[in-house]
């Protein structure tokens, strides 16, 4: 199914499934797929401690997507002040804190193993991350949140599909593909 000129943002809180969904949809549609973390964090060990500057990350993402007519970006860019990039569509995976947090700890354990245990070199970082992730829906802590995601989508995305329940990835891909067909870009 060709989707020319689709520039789709798939976002949601940590553990919502945005990256997994974006990758599966990109395979189905045959379009390029990018993840915001690849533009935000510099490669490091431990990971996720060094960030590109706002200007660096914004230029990096614009350089990559401008070479594609159709693409999907997963993750969050709502706090990047990225006014040079507009999206034809957005999907907000709003599955709730309980589900997200139940997915996150096993994901973190798989990625980092005992490094996140007390005494591990990533324990403090992981504890802070999990606390922040738990506040995503309310926006009580600094950084991206459901309220800031909504504000960004309202300003920079032409059409929105919000999904509020857990679904298998193949079902999500079907629903989003249908949304893209029925909400064709102008």
Secondary structure per residue as TSV (DSSP state, phi and psi in degrees):
chain	resnum	aa	ss	phi	psi
A	1	X	-	360.0	103.4
A	2	X	-	-70.4	137.6
A	3	X	-	-128.5	67.9
A	4	X	T	-67.6	142.9
A	5	X	T	67.4	12.4
A	6	X	-	-81.7	127.5
A	7	X	E	-126.4	93.9
A	8	X	E	-107.2	133.1
A	9	X	E	-103.9	125.9
A	10	X	E	-114.6	116.9
A	11	X	E	-136.7	171.8
A	12	X	E	161.8	177.1
A	13	X	S	-68.5	163.7
A	14	X	T	-55.4	128.1
A	15	X	T	89.9	5.1
A	16	X	S	-77.8	-18.6
A	17	X	S	99.7	14.8
A	18	X	H	-60.7	-47.0
A	19	X	H	-66.5	-46.8
A	20	X	H	-61.0	-43.8
A	21	X	H	-65.2	-44.1
A	22	X	H	-61.6	-43.8
A	23	X	H	-63.8	-42.1
A	24	X	H	-66.6	-41.9
A	25	X	H	-66.1	-40.9
A	26	X	H	-62.0	-40.8
A	27	X	H	-61.9	-44.2
A	28	X	H	-62.9	-43.7
A	29	X	H	-86.9	-15.8
A	30	X	T	71.0	39.3
A	31	X	-	-119.7	163.2
A	32	X	E	-68.9	148.0
A	33	X	E	-134.9	135.4
A	34	X	E	-133.0	153.2
A	35	X	E	-117.5	133.6
A	36	X	T	-59.0	-32.2
A	37	X	H	-59.0	-31.6
A	38	X	H	-67.9	-19.8
A	39	X	H	-100.5	-17.3
A	40	X	H	-91.9	-45.5
A	41	X	B	-103.7	135.7
A	42	X	-	-77.0	149.6
A	43	X	-	-60.1	130.2
A	44	X	-	-158.6	165.3
A	45	X	S	-137.6	111.6
A	46	X	S	-70.2	155.3
A	47	X	T	-74.0	163.6
A	48	X	T	67.7	24.8
A	49	X	-	-106.8	-26.2
A	50	X	-	-106.8	132.1
A	51	X	B	-115.1	148.6
A	52	X	-	-72.4	152.9
A	53	X	-	-66.2	161.9
A	54	X	H	-54.2	-46.7
A	55	X	H	-65.7	-40.4
A	56	X	H	-62.8	-49.5
A	57	X	H	-66.6	-40.1
A	58	X	H	-64.7	-41.8
A	59	X	H	-67.6	-39.8
A	60	X	H	-60.4	-44.4
A	61	X	H	-70.4	-40.0
A	62	X	H	-64.4	-42.5
A	63	X	H	-58.5	-39.6
A	64	X	H	-74.7	-49.1
A	65	X	H	-73.5	-27.2
A	66	X	T	-66.8	-16.2
A	67	X	T	-87.8	7.5
A	68	X	-	-129.2	136.5
A	69	X	S	-72.7	-38.0
A	70	X	S	-128.2	138.2
A	71	X	E	-160.4	162.6
A	72	X	E	-125.7	134.4
A	73	X	E	-116.7	124.5
A	74	X	E	-103.3	153.4
A	75	X	S	102.4	-159.5
A	76	X	-	-121.7	135.6
A	77	X	-	-129.5	15.9
A	78	X	T	-65.3	-22.7
A	79	X	T	-108.0	15.5
A	80	X	S	-89.7	-6.7
A	81	X	-	55.4	49.8
A	82	X	-	-98.5	69.9
A	83	X	T	-79.7	-11.5
A	84	X	T	-84.9	2.6
A	85	X	-	-129.4	116.5
A	86	X	-	-110.7	149.9
A	87	X	B	-110.6	139.0
A	88	X	S	-75.2	-28.0
A	89	X	E	-147.3	155.3
A	90	X	E	-138.9	144.6
A	91	X	E	-122.1	124.3
A	92	X	E	-108.3	112.9
A	93	X	E	-89.2	99.4
A	94	X	-	-110.2	72.7
A	95	X	-	-92.7	-2.3
A	96	X	-	93.7	152.5
A	97	X	H	-64.6	-40.7
A	98	X	H	-59.0	-50.2
A	99	X	H	-63.8	-45.8
A	100	X	H	-58.8	-47.5
A	101	X	H	-67.9	-33.9
A	102	X	H	-65.5	-26.7
A	103	X	H	-84.0	-32.4
A	104	X	H	-67.9	-48.6
A	105	X	H	-62.2	-44.6
A	106	X	H	-61.3	-36.1
A	107	X	H	-64.0	-45.0
A	108	X	H	-64.0	-40.8
A	109	X	H	-63.1	-43.4
A	110	X	H	-64.0	-41.9
A	111	X	H	-69.0	-43.3
A	112	X	H	-120.5	-6.0
A	113	X	G	55.6	-138.6
A	114	X	G	-75.4	-0.6
A	115	X	G	-63.5	-22.9
A	116	X	G	-93.3	-2.6
A	117	X	S	-72.6	158.9
A	118	X	T	-52.2	130.4
A	119	X	T	91.9	-16.0
A	120	X	S	-75.0	156.2
A	121	X	T	-68.0	-11.6
A	122	X	T	-116.7	9.9
A	123	X	H	-61.0	-51.0
A	124	X	H	-62.8	-43.5
A	125	X	H	-61.5	-43.8
A	126	X	H	-66.9	-40.3
A	127	X	H	-61.7	-44.3
A	128	X	H	-64.1	-41.1
A	129	X	H	-61.6	-46.3
A	130	X	H	-64.9	-38.1
A	131	X	H	-63.9	-45.3
A	132	X	H	-64.1	-44.4
A	133	X	H	-59.4	-36.0
A	134	X	H	-67.5	-20.8
A	135	X	T	-97.0	5.5
A	136	X	T	-54.4	-47.3
A	137	X	T	-64.3	-34.3
A	138	X	T	-92.5	-25.8
A	139	X	T	74.1	25.3
A	140	X	-	-68.9	-27.2
A	141	X	S	-108.5	157.5
A	142	X	S	-62.8	153.8
A	143	X	S	108.7	-169.7
A	144	X	-	-65.4	151.0
A	145	X	-	-157.6	169.3
A	146	X	H	-57.4	-44.6
A	147	X	H	-61.0	-39.9
A	148	X	H	-72.3	-33.8
A	149	X	H	-61.4	-46.4
A	150	X	H	-60.1	-42.8
A	151	X	H	-61.7	-43.4
A	152	X	H	-63.7	-46.7
A	153	X	H	-60.8	-44.1
A	154	X	H	-58.2	-36.3
A	155	X	H	-84.6	-37.1
A	156	X	H	-118.3	0.0
A	157	X	B	-121.2	130.6
A	158	X	S	-74.2	-34.2
A	159	X	-	-141.6	138.6
A	160	X	E	-122.8	136.4
A	161	X	E	-120.3	119.1
A	162	X	E	-105.7	127.6
A	163	X	E	-113.9	120.6
A	164	X	-	-109.7	9.5
A	165	X	S	-135.6	156.7
A	166	X	-	-71.2	135.2
A	167	X	-	-142.1	153.0
A	168	X	-	-60.9	149.9
A	169	X	H	-56.2	-42.8
A	170	X	H	-60.7	-37.6
A	171	X	H	-66.7	-41.9
A	172	X	H	-59.6	-43.8
A	173	X	H	-61.6	-42.5
A	174	X	H	-60.6	-47.1
A	175	X	H	-63.9	-43.4
A	176	X	H	-69.8	-39.8
A	177	X	H	-60.2	-41.4
A	178	X	H	-64.5	-43.0
A	179	X	H	-57.5	-44.7
A	180	X	H	-64.0	-36.5
A	181	X	H	-69.3	-41.7
A	182	X	H	-83.9	-19.8
A	183	X	T	-113.3	59.0
A	184	X	-	-60.3	141.1
A	185	X	-	-64.2	149.1
A	186	X	-	-70.7	360.0
